[in-house]
Amino acid sequence: MSIIRINGGKRLYGTVKVSGSKNSVLPILSASLLTEGKTVLHNCPNLSDVDAAIKILNHLGCKTEKTGDTITIYSRDSQACDVPDSLMREMRSSVIFLGAILAKVGMAVLSMPGGCELGPRPIDLHLKALRDLGAEIREEGGNLICHAKELTGCRIDLAIPSVGATENSMIAACAAKGTTIITNAAREPEIRDLGNFLNLMGYKVHGAGTSVITVMGGKPKPGDVEYTVMPDRIVAATYMAAAAGAGGDITLTNVLPGDVECITKVLRQMGCGIYMGEDNIRVVSNSPLKAPPPIKTMPYPGFPTDAQPPMMAACLMADGTSVFIETIFENRFRHIPELRRMGANIAVDGRVAMVKGGAKLHGAPVRATDLRAGAALVVAALAAKGQTDISDIKHIERGYDDLPGALRELGADIARI
Ligand code: UD1
């Protein structure tokens, strides 16, 4: 079993390139099913979740090639309509294939995704949207069986701006007859990226990245598609939190500063120097950090729930009390008991966490309970005195492309053992 070992207390200096976005490449891989030609995707992160998505495409009959950060998909001959339970379980977000399979084959059979580390993960909004488009969906023996001879454009009013439900709706609506209007759509930058990719495929998607998205159904244009996936804003947030907590002066490249404004605003409030270029951000953390105003996680453009754990870890080093209010996921404080093992002083009342800064963090054996909880442990361990061994790092590897290697380049004493 591999662990990440960190000897903390080293300041971070240098330049780090942010990888492509996990949450963007997954729906784009799913959408690639719709084209008849070849899809070439650049800036793909090397992650176990991406490998799981590739396995699903292969199972569906696609041919795929992975060279460096480029993935090529040949989906013309894919005709299978089922995703086996084992593959569904490998990646929780595999439900993102539902709309695309249905659109391509007219039928889809997927096992029901269960809960996950963050609590129950319902898919009612995905199913309602696909039913609105004309799909018949029933549950049978733990499977979802979906049929749609033809999808028909319609109005989809999402009760919550769910990222995944917005993406499934957009992809399925591309293959529908007529126009679909999605209201209360998620506005995350990854939705904008999916919209750009679908437009490049020849579909007509307007408003992706705003709360009203219009999709004119049709056919993809003939020929191949080549696209570069956007940078990962949560990976960027994690590096920035790491530099804030451990101190130092780092520059992130391959980042879209406009997409991480919520994070840079908080870091400035904490006393960090933030200098933004067109596609780079420099973070300078030299003086003692101050607790920021309360942070409430919200759908984009609010503070991202995925950045809450690593930012909480950075706030352990800030003077004063930092308050975090988690509104998106029920079970998103699982890093807190682990951080306490390192000396953190954090009180929790329901969905509110109060972080008393200034405690002296020390190394400890800890466990990554989920992806971003693992990121929080890395951030805390970099700032702590002594050795931290993080186990269950498979969670971290779902979403970070060689995090130990990148942090080592910045001067951290970190190794995957
Ligand atoms: C995506 C991201 C994840 C991020 C989350 C919120 C991917 C692969 N994952 O997850 O990293 O943390 O957005 O920014 O892009 N909900 C329902 N019914 C549904 C769907 C969602 O009640 O059918 C609820 C969820 O339980 C949650 C909230 O809506 O409380 C937001 O979830 P959603 O935006 O759908 O997150 P994901 O797309 O699963």
Boltz pocket constraint, residues with backbone or C-beta under 6 A from the ligand:
constraints:
  - pocket:
      binder: B
      contacts: [[A, 22], [A, 23], [A, 24], [A, 26], [A, 93], [A, 120], [A, 121], [A, 122], [A, 123], [A, 124], [A, 125], [A, 126], [A, 127], [A, 160], [A, 161], [A, 162], [A, 163], [A, 164], [A, 165], [A, 186], [A, 304], [A, 305], [A, 306], [A, 327], [A, 328], [A, 329], [A, 330]]
      max_distance: 6.0
